[in-house]
């Protein structure tokens, strides 16, 4: 075997080893990326179409939390009373214990005093309790409850799950006049009123 042939075989061997190593590295990177996106970015998109999505739906077909979106607020009294001052939050965004605590302290409702007649109070209380996070069939509501670990927050923005979903937003962005704070859901979530909070429907105003 001459020198030239040996050199060619050696080069071919190096190429095989290099390509194999590169393939494994890319495969691991791809796998890691998918895991990261699943946990932090796309953990609410559990109904993708295609073969993998079909398998996932079949695996969770008996899951009580199988709805993709939160239910749109449909109680007129709750909408009129609370919607007159701020975004009308879906009851599924908080557990019933949180809603009851909020209603019990309307004389100091985040710095404001809110007065409700007996009938309105009873109607709103019943609506919030029956449609709260623990009574919801939406996957997002289930994730909210899991993140709380038994805690009873008085603000939606104190929910660990909600904070994690917005962890990439800087305080400067939230302080923009067009947004104001993290509690102003509809400023960025263009379909928030419909109970849809997917990334595809987010537009951050300047």
C-alpha positions in Angstrom: 0.0 0.0 0.0 1.6 3.2 -1.1 1.8 6.5 0.8 -1.0 8.2 -1.2 -3.5 5.3 -0.5 -2.8 5.3 3.2 -3.3 9.1 3.3 -6.7 8.7 1.5 -7.8 6.0 3.9 -6.8 8.1 6.9 -8.7 11.2 5.6 -11.8 9.0 5.0 -11.6 7.7 8.5 -11.4 11.2 10.0 -14.4 12.3 7.9 -16.5 9.4 9.2 -15.7 10.1 12.8 -16.3 13.8 12.4 -19.6 13.4 10.7 -20.8 10.9 13.4 -19.8 13.3 16.2 -21.5 16.2 14.5 -24.7 14.2 14.0 -24.8 13.3 17.7 -24.2 16.9 18.8 -27.0 18.2 16.6 -29.3 15.5 17.7 -28.7 16.3 21.4 -29.1 20.0 20.7 -32.3 19.5 18.9 -33.6 17.3 21.7 -32.6 19.8 24.3 -34.3 22.6 22.4 -37.5 20.7 22.1 -37.5 20.1 25.9 -36.9 23.7 26.6 -39.6 24.9 24.3 -42.0 22.4 25.8 -41.5 23.5 29.3 -41.2 27.3 28.9 -42.6 28.4 25.6 -45.1 25.9 24.3 -46.5 24.1 27.3 -50.0 25.3 26.5 -50.1 24.0 22.9 -51.0 20.4 23.6 -53.2 19.9 20.6 -50.8 20.1 17.7 -52.0 18.3 14.6 -50.0 15.5 13.0 -48.9 12.1 14.1 -47.3 13.2 17.4 -50.2 15.4 18.2 -52.6 12.6 17.7 -50.7 10.3 20.0 -50.7 13.0 22.6 -54.4 13.5 22.4 -55.0 9.8 22.7 -52.8 9.6 25.7 -54.8 12.4 27.5 -58.2 11.6 26.2 -59.4 10.7 29.8 -57.8 13.8 31.3 -60.3 16.1 33.0 -58.3 19.1 31.8 -58.6 18.8 28.0 -59.8 22.2 26.9 -57.3 24.3 25.0 -58.7 27.8 26.0 -60.3 29.4 29.0 -64.0 30.2 28.7 -65.0 33.6 27.6 -66.6 35.6 30.4 -70.4 35.5 29.9 -71.9 36.8 33.1 -73.3 40.3 32.4 -73.2 41.6 36.0 -69.6 40.5 36.5 -68.7 42.0 33.1 -70.4 45.3 33.8 -69.3 45.8 37.4 -65.7 44.7 37.1 -65.1 45.6 33.4 -65.9 49.2 34.1 -62.5 49.7 35.7 -60.2 47.0 34.4 -59.9 44.0 32.1 -62.5 41.4 33.0 -60.4 38.4 34.1 -61.6 34.9 33.4 -62.5 33.2 36.7 -60.3 30.3 35.7 -57.2 32.4 36.3 -57.5 32.2 40.1 -58.7 29.6 42.6 -62.1 30.2 44.3 -60.3 31.0 47.7 -58.6 33.9 46.0 -61.8 35.3 44.5 -63.6 35.0 47.8 -60.8 36.8 49.6 -60.9 39.6 47.0 -64.7 40.0 47.3 -64.4 40.1 51.1 -62.1 43.1 50.9 -63.8 45.3 48.3 -63.6 48.3 50.7 -59.8 48.3 49.8 -59.8 46.8 46.4 -56.1 47.5 45.4 -56.4 51.0 46.6 -60.0 51.6 45.5 -63.3 51.2 47.3 -65.9 49.1 45.5 -69.6 49.0 46.6 -71.8 46.1 45.5 -75.5 45.6 46.3 -76.5 42.2 47.9 -77.8 40.7 44.7 -74.8 41.7 42.5 -72.4 40.4 45.2 -74.2 37.1 45.4 -74.3 36.7 41.6 -70.6 37.6 41.1 -69.5 35.4 44.0 -71.4 32.4 42.6 -70.1 32.9 39.1 -66.4 33.3 40.2 -66.6 30.3 42.5 -68.2 27.9 40.1 -65.9 28.9 37.2 -62.7 29.2 39.2 -59.4 27.5 38.3 -60.0 24.3 40.3 -63.4 23.9 38.7 -62.1 24.5 35.1 -61.4 21.8 32.5 -58.8 24.0 30.8 -55.2 22.9 30.8 -53.9 26.3 31.6 -56.1 26.5 34.7 -54.7 23.1 35.9 -51.2 24.4 35.4 -52.1 27.5 37.4 -53.3 25.4 40.3 -50.3 23.2 40.2 -47.9 26.2 40.4 -49.7 27.6 43.4 -49.0 24.6 45.7 -51.9 25.5 48.0 -51.2 29.3 48.1 -54.0 31.8 47.8 -52.8 34.8 45.8 -54.8 38.0 45.6 -53.3 39.1 42.3 -53.1 37.1 39.1 -49.7 38.5 38.6 -48.5 36.7 41.8 -49.2 33.3 40.3 -45.9 31.4 39.7 -47.1 30.0 36.4 -48.1 33.5 35.1 -44.8 35.0 36.2 -42.8 32.3 34.5 -44.7 32.7 31.2 -43.7 36.4 31.3 -40.2 36.1 32.7 -38.5 37.4 29.5 -40.4 40.7 29.6 -38.3 43.5 31.2 -39.8 46.0 33.7 -39.2 48.8 31.2 -41.5 47.1 28.7 -44.3 46.6 31.3 -44.0 50.3 32.3 -44.8 51.5 28.8 -47.8 53.8 28.8 -49.5 51.5 26.3 -49.2 48.6 28.8 -48.9 49.9 32.4 -48.3 46.7 34.2 -48.4 42.9 33.9 -52.0 42.9 35.0 -53.1 44.6 31.8 -53.5 41.3 29.9 -55.4 42.7 26.9 -52.6 45.2 26.1 -50.5 42.4 24.6 -52.8 39.4 24.4 -55.0 40.5 21.5 -57.5 37.6 22.1 -57.5 37.7 25.9 -61.2 38.5 26.1 -61.9 35.3 24.3 -59.8 33.3 26.8 -57.0 32.7 24.3 -53.5 33.5 25.6 -51.4 31.8 23.0 -48.0 33.3 21.9 -49.2 33.6 18.3 -51.8 36.2 19.4 -49.4 38.4 21.3 -48.5 41.8 20.0 -46.4 44.0 22.4 -47.3 47.6 21.8 -44.6 50.3 21.7 
